Amino acid sequence: MEVNENTTEINGTDGVLLGPATFGPFNLVLNFSFKGIDTKDLHLIKQKLRGLLFRREPFFVWHSDAPGKKYAVYCDSNENEDLTNSFATFAVTFVVYKGYSESLKMTDEFNLLSEEWQFEQGLEIDDSIEYTHHATNFKIFNGSTDAIDPLLRHQLQIKINMDAPNGFELTNKTTGDVFEYKESIKNNQQLVLNGVHPFLGSKRVGINTNWQWITLSKGFNNIEVTGKDIKNVTTQWIFPFIYR
């Protein structure tokens, strides 16, 4: 995995200034084998694989060694070796262009009993883990190996319904992030904070905010919703866990 350090060198000073590091794309090599009936059968599977692997749009893959994780990829190469006239091995190289893997499911499908979540996936055996809340103080669990930061193109969607005649503030007390909506909103209207972009219905409403967004640190995040005369509060938090 490639780490891209963000450094700035200033003449006349020692060393460099460090900025936030980013993670570059990396290769994922998966190995397969195929046993057919004859040579024609082997040629047909090679042709089928080319159509499956080399596409105009990227896609997700996952594998048996880590069945609870998926990788956003495009195919870089497909090397194959014929061992007999009907048996071949394949080494397929995918480029994981996001620079990280993700949980197979999003948090709106989170269930500790589901077989789609696995060990070493950042899980906590805690019955209090929920991603839809009707309170104004609660915790959101991020089982990733890194913070979730929409500015880095990490997926984070927060759906908000409430009666807030004077607007409201959504605060992550763990990170210090504060998102403020300054206009009146009713419970039958849904405000969606989609990454760094707030929407009311299909309309962007960033002009009615403090131009900030919410990030999630690793582990539990203490969340608070505040505002004068707010009531009927519901928030839903939808994101995948991400893994370096």
LOKETI-167258 format. One line per 3 residues: number of its first residue (from 1); their letters; for each residue x, z, y of N, C-alpha, C. Coordinates in Angstrom, 1 decimal. Each point is the difference from the previous one (the first is absolute). Layout:
BEGIN
NUM> A> X,Z,Y,X,Z,Y,X,Z,Y  ... $
END
This chain:
BEGIN
1> MEV> 0.8,0.0,-1.2,-0.8,0.0,1.2,0.9,0.0,1.2  -0.3,-0.9,1.0,0.8,-0.1,1.2,-0.6,0.8,1.1  0.9,0.9,0.6,-0.3,0.8,1.1,0.6,-0.7,1.3 $
4> NEN> -0.8,-0.3,1.0,0.5,-0.6,1.2,0.1,1.1,1.1  1.2,0.4,0.3,0.2,1.0,1.0,-0.1,-0.6,1.4  -0.7,0.7,0.9,-0.2,-0.5,1.4,1.0,0.8,0.9 $
7> TTE> 1.0,-0.7,0.3,1.1,0.7,0.8,0.2,-0.7,1.3  0.5,0.7,1.0,0.3,-0.5,1.3,1.4,0.5,0.4  0.9,-0.9,0.3,1.4,0.4,0.4,0.1,-0.1,1.5 $
10> ING> 0.5,1.1,0.6,0.2,0.0,1.5,1.5,0.1,0.3  0.4,-0.9,0.8,1.5,-0.1,0.4,0.4,1.3,0.6  1.2,0.5,-0.4,0.5,1.2,0.7,-0.4,1.3,-0.7 $
13> TDG> -0.8,-0.1,-1.1,-0.4,1.2,-0.7,0.3,-0.2,-1.5  0.2,1.2,-0.7,0.3,-0.1,-1.4,-1.3,-0.2,-0.8  0.2,-0.7,-1.1,-1.1,-0.2,-1.0,-1.1,-0.9,0.6 $
16> VLL> -1.2,0.2,-0.6,-1.2,-0.8,0.3,-1.2,0.9,0.2  -1.0,-0.5,0.7,-1.3,0.8,0.0,-0.8,-0.5,-1.1  -0.6,0.9,-0.8,-0.9,-0.4,-1.1,-1.4,0.0,0.4 $
19> GPA> -0.7,-1.1,-0.4,-1.4,-0.1,0.2,-0.7,0.1,-1.4  -1.3,-0.2,-0.1,-0.6,0.1,-1.3,0.5,-1.1,-1.0  0.3,0.4,-1.2,0.4,-1.0,-1.0,-1.3,-0.7,-0.6 $
22> TFG> 0.2,-1.2,-0.4,-1.1,-0.7,-0.7,0.5,-0.5,-1.4  -0.9,-0.3,-0.8,0.3,-0.4,-1.4,-0.2,-1.4,-0.2  1.0,-0.8,-0.4,-0.1,-1.4,-0.2,-0.7,-0.3,-1.3 $
25> PFN> -0.3,-1.3,-0.2,-0.5,-0.4,-1.3,1.0,0.2,-1.1  -0.5,0.1,-1.3,0.9,0.1,-1.1,-0.5,-0.8,-1.2  0.9,-0.2,-1.0,-0.4,-0.8,-1.1,-0.6,0.9,-1.1 $
28> LVL> -1.0,-0.5,-0.7,-0.6,0.6,-1.2,0.1,-1.0,-1.1  0.8,0.3,-1.0,0.2,-0.9,-1.2,-0.8,0.5,-1.2  -0.9,-0.8,-0.5,-0.8,0.4,-1.1,0.3,-1.0,-1.2 $
31> NFS> 0.1,0.6,-1.2,0.4,-0.8,-1.1,-1.2,-0.2,-1.0  -0.2,-1.2,-0.5,-1.1,-0.3,-0.9,0.6,-0.8,-1.2  -0.8,0.0,-1.0,0.3,-0.9,-1.2,-1.3,-0.7,-0.4 $
34> FKG> 0.1,-1.2,-0.6,-1.1,-0.7,-0.5,0.3,-0.6,-1.4  -0.9,0.2,-0.9,0.1,-0.6,-1.3,-1.2,-0.9,-0.3  0.3,-1.3,0.0,-1.1,-0.9,-0.2,0.0,-0.6,-1.4 $
37> IDT> -0.8,-1.1,-0.1,-0.1,-0.6,-1.3,1.1,-1.1,-0.3  0.2,-0.8,1.1,1.0,-1.1,-0.1,0.5,-0.3,1.4  0.8,-1.0,0.1,0.7,-0.4,1.2,-1.1,-0.3,1.1 $
40> KDL> -1.0,-0.7,-0.4,-1.1,-0.4,1.0,-0.6,1.3,0.6  -0.2,1.0,-0.9,-0.6,1.2,0.5,0.9,0.7,1.0  1.3,0.0,-0.2,1.0,0.6,0.9,0.0,-0.8,1.3 $
43> HLI> -0.1,-1.3,0.0,0.0,-0.8,1.2,-1.3,0.3,0.8  -1.1,0.2,-0.6,-1.2,0.3,0.7,0.0,1.3,0.7  0.6,1.1,-0.6,0.1,1.3,0.6,0.9,-0.1,1.2 $
46> KQK> 1.1,-0.8,-0.1,0.9,-0.1,1.2,-0.7,-0.6,1.1  -0.8,-1.1,-0.3,-0.8,-0.6,1.1,-1.0,0.9,0.6  -0.7,0.8,-0.8,-1.0,1.0,0.5,0.7,1.1,0.8 $
49> LRG> 1.2,0.4,-0.4,0.7,1.1,0.8,0.4,-0.6,1.4  0.4,-1.2,0.1,0.3,-0.6,1.3,-1.2,0.1,1.0  -1.2,-0.3,-0.6,-1.1,0.1,0.9,-0.4,1.4,0.3 $
52> LLF> 0.2,0.9,-0.9,-0.3,1.4,0.3,0.9,0.7,1.0  1.3,-0.4,-0.1,1.0,0.8,0.7,0.3,-0.6,1.4  0.0,-1.3,0.1,0.4,-0.6,1.3,-1.2,-0.4,0.7 $
55> RRE> -0.4,0.8,1.0,-1.2,-0.2,0.8,0.3,-0.1,1.5  -1.0,-0.5,0.7,0.2,-0.1,1.4,-0.2,1.3,0.7  -0.8,0.9,-0.6,-0.2,1.3,0.6,0.6,1.1,-0.8 $
58> PFF> 0.5,1.1,0.6,0.6,1.1,-0.8,-1.1,0.7,-0.8  0.4,0.8,-1.0,-1.0,0.7,-0.9,0.6,1.3,-0.4  -0.7,0.8,-0.8,0.4,1.3,-0.5,0.4,-0.2,-1.5 $
61> VWH> 1.0,0.7,-0.4,0.3,0.2,-1.5,0.2,1.5,-0.3  -0.2,0.4,-1.2,0.4,1.3,-0.5,0.4,-0.1,-1.4  0.7,1.0,-0.5,0.6,-0.2,-1.3,-0.1,1.3,-0.8 $
64> SDA> 0.2,0.0,-1.3,-0.3,1.1,-0.9,0.9,1.2,0.2  1.2,-0.2,0.6,0.9,1.2,0.2,-0.5,0.9,1.1  -0.8,-0.5,0.9,-0.6,0.8,1.1,-1.4,-0.6,0.2 $
67> PGK> -1.0,0.2,-0.9,-1.3,-0.6,0.1,-0.9,0.4,1.2  0.4,1.1,0.7,-0.8,0.5,1.1,0.5,-0.6,1.3  1.0,-0.8,0.0,0.6,-0.6,1.2,-0.1,-1.5,0.0 $
70> KYA> -0.2,-0.6,1.2,-0.1,-1.4,0.2,1.0,-0.5,1.0  0.4,-1.2,-0.1,1.0,-0.6,0.9,-0.6,-1.3,0.7  0.1,-0.1,1.3,-0.4,-1.2,0.7,1.2,-1.0,-0.1 $
73> VYC> -0.2,-1.1,-0.6,1.1,-0.9,-0.3,-0.2,-1.5,0.2  1.0,-0.7,0.0,0.0,-1.5,-0.3,1.1,-0.2,-1.0  -0.2,-1.1,-0.8,1.0,-0.3,-1.0,1.2,-0.8,0.5 $
76> DSN> 1.2,0.5,-0.4,1.2,-0.7,0.5,0.6,-0.9,-1.1  -0.1,0.4,-1.2,0.5,-0.8,-1.1,-0.5,0.4,-1.3  0.0,-0.9,-1.0,-0.5,0.2,-1.3,1.0,-0.6,-1.0 $
79> ENE> 0.9,0.8,-0.5,1.0,-0.5,-0.9,-0.4,0.2,-1.5  0.1,-1.0,-0.8,-0.4,0.2,-1.4,1.0,-0.5,-0.9  0.0,0.5,-1.2,1.0,-0.4,-1.1,-0.8,-0.2,-1.3 $
82> DLT> 0.2,-1.2,-0.5,-0.7,-0.3,-1.3,0.9,0.5,-1.1  -0.5,0.9,-0.8,0.7,0.5,-1.2,-0.3,-0.7,-1.2  -1.2,-0.6,-0.1,-0.4,-0.9,-1.1,-0.8,-1.1,0.6 $
85> NSF> -0.6,-0.9,-0.8,-0.8,-1.0,0.6,-1.4,0.5,0.4  -0.3,1.3,-0.3,-1.3,0.6,0.4,0.1,1.3,0.6  1.2,0.5,0.2,0.2,1.4,0.5,1.0,0.0,1.2 $
88> ATF> -0.4,0.6,1.1,0.8,0.0,1.2,-0.1,1.4,0.7  1.0,0.3,0.7,0.0,1.2,0.9,0.0,-0.5,1.5  -0.6,0.8,0.8,-0.2,-0.4,1.4,0.5,1.2,0.9 $
91> AVT> 0.8,-0.3,1.0,0.4,1.0,1.0,-0.5,-0.4,1.3  -1.1,0.6,0.5,-0.6,-0.4,1.2,0.4,0.9,1.2  0.5,-0.6,1.0,0.4,0.7,1.2,-1.0,-0.1,1.1 $
94> FVV> -0.5,1.2,0.4,-1.0,0.1,1.1,0.7,0.6,1.2  -0.4,-0.4,1.2,0.5,0.6,1.2,-1.1,1.0,0.5  0.3,1.3,0.0,-1.0,0.9,0.6,0.2,0.1,1.5 $
97> YKG> -0.8,-0.9,0.7,0.2,-0.3,1.4,-0.3,1.2,0.9  -0.9,0.9,-0.4,-0.3,1.2,0.9,1.2,1.0,0.0  0.8,0.0,-1.0,1.1,0.9,-0.1,-0.3,1.3,-0.7 $
100> YSE> -1.2,0.1,-0.5,-0.4,1.2,-0.7,-1.2,-0.3,-1.0  -0.2,0.9,-1.0,-1.1,-0.2,-0.9,-1.2,0.9,0.5  -1.2,-0.2,-0.5,-1.2,0.7,0.4,-0.7,0.6,-1.2 $
103> SLK> -0.8,1.0,0.2,-0.9,0.5,-1.1,-1.0,-1.2,-0.3  -0.3,0.0,-1.3,-0.9,-1.1,-0.5,-1.4,0.1,0.7  -0.4,1.2,0.3,-1.3,0.2,0.7,0.2,0.6,1.4 $
106> MTD> -1.0,-0.2,0.8,0.0,0.6,1.3,-0.6,1.4,-0.1  0.1,0.8,1.1,-0.5,1.3,-0.1,-1.5,0.1,0.0  -0.8,-1.0,0.3,-1.4,0.0,-0.1,-0.4,-0.1,-1.4 $
109> EFN> 0.9,-0.2,-1.0,-0.2,0.0,-1.4,0.8,1.0,-0.7  0.4,1.0,0.8,0.9,1.1,-0.6,-0.8,0.9,-1.0  0.6,0.2,-1.1,-0.5,0.9,-1.1,1.1,0.4,-0.9 $
112> LLS> 0.3,1.3,0.0,1.1,0.5,-0.8,-0.2,-0.2,-1.5  -1.3,-0.2,-0.4,-0.2,-0.3,-1.4,0.1,-1.5,-0.4  0.2,-0.8,1.0,0.0,-1.5,-0.3,1.4,-0.3,-0.6 $
115> EEW> 0.0,-0.9,-0.9,1.2,-0.5,-0.7,0.8,-0.9,0.9  -0.5,-0.3,1.2,0.6,-1.0,0.9,1.0,0.7,0.9  0.2,1.4,-0.1,1.0,0.7,0.7,0.9,0.6,-1.1 $
118> QFE> 1.3,0.1,0.3,1.0,0.4,-1.0,0.9,1.1,0.5  0.8,0.5,-1.0,1.0,1.0,0.4,1.0,-0.6,0.9  0.7,0.8,0.8,1.0,-0.5,0.9,-0.6,-0.9,1.1 $
121> QGL> -1.3,0.2,0.3,-0.7,-0.7,1.0,-0.4,0.8,1.2  0.7,1.2,0.1,-0.2,0.8,1.1,-1.3,0.9,0.0  -0.6,0.1,-1.2,-1.3,0.7,-0.1,0.2,1.5,0.0 $
124> EID> -1.0,0.7,0.5,-0.1,1.4,0.0,-1.2,0.4,-0.8  0.1,0.9,-1.0,-1.1,0.5,-0.7,-0.8,1.0,0.9  -0.8,-0.5,0.8,-0.7,0.8,1.0,-1.4,-0.6,0.2 $
127> DSI> -1.0,0.8,-0.4,-1.4,-0.5,0.1,-0.5,-0.2,1.4  0.8,0.5,1.0,-0.5,-0.1,1.4,0.4,-1.3,0.6  0.7,-0.9,-0.7,0.4,-1.3,0.6,-1.2,-0.8,0.1 $
130> EYT> -0.4,-0.4,1.2,-1.1,-0.9,0.3,0.3,-0.9,1.1  -0.7,-1.1,0.1,0.3,-1.0,1.1,-1.2,-0.3,0.8  -1.1,0.6,-0.3,-1.2,0.0,0.9,-0.3,1.4,0.4 $
133> HHA> -0.1,0.3,1.3,-0.3,1.3,0.5,-1.1,0.1,1.0  -0.7,1.1,0.0,-1.1,0.2,0.9,0.3,1.2,0.9  1.2,0.5,0.0,0.4,1.1,0.8,0.9,-0.5,1.1 $
136> TNF> 0.3,0.9,0.9,0.9,-0.3,1.2,1.4,0.5,-0.2  0.2,0.8,-1.1,1.4,0.4,-0.4,0.1,-0.2,-1.5  1.0,-0.8,-0.4,0.2,-0.2,-1.4,1.4,-0.6,-0.2 $
139> KIF> 0.4,-0.2,-1.3,1.3,-0.5,-0.3,-0.1,-1.4,-0.7  0.9,-0.9,0.3,0.1,-1.3,-0.7,1.4,0.0,-0.7  -0.1,-0.3,-1.3,1.2,0.0,-0.8,0.6,-1.4,-0.1 $
142> NGS> 1.3,-0.2,0.3,0.7,-1.2,-0.1,1.0,0.1,-1.1  -0.2,-0.6,-1.2,0.8,0.2,-1.1,1.2,-1.0,0.0  0.2,-0.7,1.1,1.0,-1.0,0.1,1.4,0.6,0.0 $
145> TDA> 1.0,-0.8,-0.2,1.4,0.5,0.1,0.5,-0.2,1.5  -0.9,-0.4,0.8,0.3,-0.2,1.4,-1.2,0.2,0.9  0.2,0.1,1.3,-1.1,0.2,0.9,-0.8,-1.3,0.0 $
148> IDP> -1.3,0.1,0.3,-0.8,-1.2,0.2,-0.1,-0.2,1.5  0.6,-1.2,0.5,0.0,-0.3,1.4,-0.5,-1.4,0.2  -1.2,-0.2,0.6,-0.5,-1.3,0.2,0.9,-0.9,0.9 $
151> LLR> 0.8,0.6,0.8,0.9,-0.8,0.8,1.0,-0.8,-0.9  0.2,0.5,-1.2,0.9,-0.7,-0.9,-0.8,-0.9,-1.0  -1.2,-0.3,0.4,-0.9,-0.8,-0.8,-0.5,0.7,-1.3 $
154> HQL> 0.1,1.3,0.0,-0.6,0.8,-1.2,-1.5,0.0,0.2  -0.8,-0.2,-1.1,-1.4,0.1,0.1,-0.5,1.4,0.2  -0.9,0.1,1.0,-0.7,1.3,0.3,-1.3,-0.3,0.7 $
157> QIK> -1.1,0.2,-0.6,-1.3,-0.2,0.6,-0.7,1.3,0.1  -0.5,0.4,1.2,-0.7,1.2,0.2,-1.4,-0.3,0.5  -1.1,0.3,-0.8,-1.3,-0.3,0.5,-0.6,1.3,0.5 $
160> INM> -0.6,-0.1,1.2,-0.4,1.2,0.7,-1.5,-0.2,0.5  -0.8,1.0,-0.4,-1.4,0.0,0.5,-0.2,1.4,0.6  -0.7,0.1,1.1,-0.3,1.3,0.6,-0.9,-0.2,1.3 $
163> DAP> -0.7,1.0,0.4,-0.6,0.1,1.3,1.0,0.6,0.9  0.5,-0.8,1.0,1.0,0.5,0.9,-0.3,-0.5,1.4  -0.9,0.7,0.7,-0.5,-0.5,1.3,1.1,-0.1,1.1 $
166> NGF> 1.1,0.7,-0.3,1.1,0.0,1.0,1.3,-0.5,-0.6  -0.1,-0.7,-1.1,1.2,-0.5,-0.7,0.6,1.1,-0.9  1.2,-0.3,-0.6,0.6,1.0,-0.9,1.5,-0.3,-0.1 $
169> ELT> 0.6,1.0,-0.6,1.5,-0.1,-0.4,0.1,0.2,-1.5  0.8,-0.9,-0.6,0.4,0.2,-1.4,1.5,0.3,0.0  0.3,1.2,-0.5,1.4,0.5,0.0,0.6,0.2,-1.3 $
172> NKT> 1.2,-0.5,-0.3,0.7,0.4,-1.2,1.0,1.1,0.5  -0.3,1.3,-0.3,0.8,1.1,0.5,1.3,0.1,-0.7  0.1,-0.7,-1.1,1.3,0.0,-0.7,1.0,-0.9,0.6 $
175> TGD> -0.4,-1.1,0.5,0.9,-1.0,0.6,-0.1,0.0,1.6  -1.0,0.6,0.5,-0.2,0.0,1.5,-0.7,-1.2,0.5  -0.4,-0.9,-0.8,-0.7,-1.2,0.5,-1.4,0.4,0.4 $
178> VFE> -0.4,-0.6,1.2,-1.4,0.2,0.5,-0.6,-1.4,0.4  -1.1,-0.3,-0.6,-0.8,-1.1,0.3,-1.2,0.4,0.8  -0.2,-0.5,1.2,-1.2,0.4,0.8,-0.9,-1.2,0.3 $
181> YKE> -1.3,0.2,-0.3,-1.0,-0.9,0.4,-0.8,0.6,1.2  0.0,-0.7,1.1,-0.4,0.6,1.3,-1.5,-0.3,0.3  -0.7,-0.8,-0.8,-1.4,-0.4,0.4,-0.9,0.7,-1.0 $
184> SIK> -1.3,0.0,0.4,-1.0,0.6,-0.9,-0.2,-0.8,-1.2  -0.3,0.6,-1.1,-0.2,-0.6,-1.3,-1.1,0.7,-0.8  -0.9,-0.7,-0.7,-1.0,0.6,-0.8,0.3,-0.2,-1.5 $
187> NNQ> -0.6,0.9,-0.7,0.2,0.1,-1.5,-0.2,-1.3,-0.7  -1.0,-0.8,0.5,-0.3,-1.3,-0.7,0.9,-1.1,0.4  1.0,0.3,0.8,1.1,-0.9,0.4,1.2,0.4,-0.8 $
190> QLV> 0.7,-0.9,-0.6,1.3,0.3,-0.7,1.2,-0.5,0.8  0.8,0.9,0.3,1.3,-0.4,0.6,1.0,0.0,-1.1  0.7,-1.2,-0.1,1.0,-0.1,-1.1,1.4,-0.2,0.7 $
193> LNG> 0.9,0.9,-0.3,1.4,-0.1,0.4,0.7,-0.7,-1.1  0.2,-1.3,0.2,0.6,-0.8,-1.0,1.5,-0.2,0.3  0.8,0.9,-0.5,1.4,0.0,0.4,0.2,0.5,1.4 $
196> VHP> 0.5,-0.9,0.9,0.1,0.4,1.4,-1.1,-0.6,0.8  -1.0,-0.7,-0.6,-1.1,-0.6,0.8,-1.3,0.7,-0.3  -0.7,0.5,1.1,-1.3,0.6,-0.2,-1.1,-1.0,0.2 $
199> FLG> -1.0,0.0,-0.8,-1.2,-0.9,0.0,-1.3,0.8,0.1  -0.9,-0.4,0.7,-1.4,0.5,0.0,-0.8,-1.2,-0.4  -0.5,0.0,-1.3,-0.5,-1.3,-0.5,1.1,-1.0,-0.2 $
202> SKR> -0.3,-1.2,0.6,1.1,-1.0,-0.1,0.8,-0.1,1.3  -0.3,0.9,1.0,0.6,-0.1,1.3,1.2,1.0,0.1  1.1,-0.6,0.5,1.2,0.9,0.2,-0.3,0.9,1.3 $
205> VGI> 0.3,1.3,-0.2,-0.3,0.9,1.1,1.2,0.8,0.4  1.2,-0.6,-0.1,1.2,0.7,0.4,0.0,0.5,1.5  -0.7,-0.8,0.8,-0.1,0.3,1.4,-0.6,1.4,0.3 $
208> NTN> -0.8,0.5,-1.0,-0.7,1.2,0.1,0.7,1.2,-0.6  1.3,-0.2,-0.4,0.8,1.0,-0.7,1.2,0.3,0.8  0.8,0.9,-0.5,1.3,0.3,0.6,1.2,-0.8,-0.5 $
211> WQW> -0.4,-1.1,-0.7,1.0,-1.0,-0.6,0.9,0.6,-1.0  -0.4,1.0,-0.7,0.8,0.6,-1.0,-0.7,-0.2,-1.4  0.7,0.4,-1.0,-0.5,-0.1,-1.4,0.5,1.2,-0.8 $
214> ITL> -0.5,0.0,-1.3,0.3,1.1,-0.9,1.0,-0.4,-1.0  1.0,0.8,-0.3,0.9,-0.1,-1.1,-0.2,1.2,-1.0  0.5,-0.2,-1.2,-0.1,1.1,-1.0,1.4,0.3,-0.5 $
217> SKG> 0.4,1.2,0.0,1.2,0.4,-0.6,-0.2,0.2,-1.5  1.1,0.1,-0.7,-0.1,0.3,-1.5,-0.6,1.3,-0.2  -0.8,0.1,-1.1,-0.7,1.2,-0.3,-1.3,0.2,0.7 $
220> FNN> -0.3,1.3,0.3,-1.3,0.3,0.6,0.2,-0.1,1.6  -1.0,-0.6,0.6,-0.1,-0.1,1.4,-1.2,0.8,0.6  0.2,0.8,0.9,-1.1,0.8,0.6,-0.7,-0.8,1.1 $
223> IEV> -1.3,-0.3,-0.2,-0.7,-0.9,0.9,-1.1,0.8,0.8  -0.2,-0.3,1.2,-1.0,0.7,0.8,-0.7,-1.1,0.9  -1.4,0.2,0.0,-0.8,-0.8,0.9,-0.6,0.9,1.1 $
226> TGK> 0.2,-0.4,1.2,-0.5,0.9,1.1,-0.7,-0.9,1.1  -0.8,0.7,0.8,-0.7,-0.7,1.0,-1.2,0.8,0.5  -0.5,-0.1,1.2,-1.1,0.8,0.5,-1.3,-0.5,-0.6 $
229> DIK> -0.7,0.9,-0.6,-1.3,-0.2,-0.6,0.0,-1.0,-1.2  1.1,-0.1,-0.7,0.0,-0.9,-1.1,-0.8,0.6,-1.2  -0.6,-0.8,-0.8,-0.7,0.5,-1.2,-0.2,-1.2,-1.0 $
232> NVT> -0.4,0.3,-1.2,-0.3,-1.0,-1.0,1.3,-0.8,-0.3  1.1,0.6,-0.2,1.3,-0.7,-0.1,0.3,-0.4,-1.4  0.3,-1.2,-0.2,0.5,-0.5,-1.3,1.2,-0.9,0.2 $
235> TQW> 1.0,0.2,-0.8,1.2,-0.8,0.1,0.4,-0.4,-1.4  0.4,-1.3,-0.2,0.5,-0.5,-1.3,1.4,-0.6,0.2  0.9,0.4,-0.9,1.4,-0.4,0.2,0.4,-0.9,-1.2 $
238> IFP> 0.3,-1.2,0.3,0.3,-1.0,-1.1,1.4,-0.6,0.2  0.8,0.2,-1.0,1.4,-0.5,0.0,0.5,0.1,-1.4  1.1,-0.8,-0.3,0.7,0.1,-1.3,1.1,1.0,0.2 $
241> FIY> 0.5,0.6,-1.1,1.2,0.7,0.0,1.1,-1.1,0.0  1.1,0.2,0.7,1.1,-0.9,-0.1,1.3,0.6,-0.5  0.8,-0.8,-0.7,1.2,0.6,-0.7,1.2,-0.9,0.3 $
244> R> 1.1,0.7,0.3,1.3,-0.7,0.2,0.7,-0.3,-1.3 $
END
